[in-house]
């Protein structure tokens, strides 16, 4: 996808089947190094692996009702490194949920559906397009 370098992608979802489907889709359609996590706590514990983008489920309470939800996990990711883009993923197609995610600095909000993977791919491509433009602009500004 980018400069023959694999993009480090974290996928976080408490639905094991959906998580595996996402992983398979990403591995088949793009060049990613993927780590998967069933809880926000496991994701947070592995942030030292330097993910370049994180796809994060909104609820995350299917395994443990006391687990951190997606918003709490998002806040901890942003506290660790505000520059990590996080794309929220949810079965809820509600504008209030999407707005809440954006208020917590999510890069985007994608509804789980038959088109979710295509939307995720487009979002990640856009994120890396912006990052490339930022680097080029920074390089240009340094030389002025």
Secondary structure, DSSP 8 states (H G I E B T S, - for coil): -BTTB-EEEEEE-S-HHHHHHHHHHHHHHS-EEEEEESSHHHHHHTGGG--SEEEEES---SS-TTS--HHHHHHHHHHH-TTSEEEEEES---HHHHHHHHHTT-SEEEE-STTHHHHHHHHHHHHHHHHHHHHHHHHHHHT-
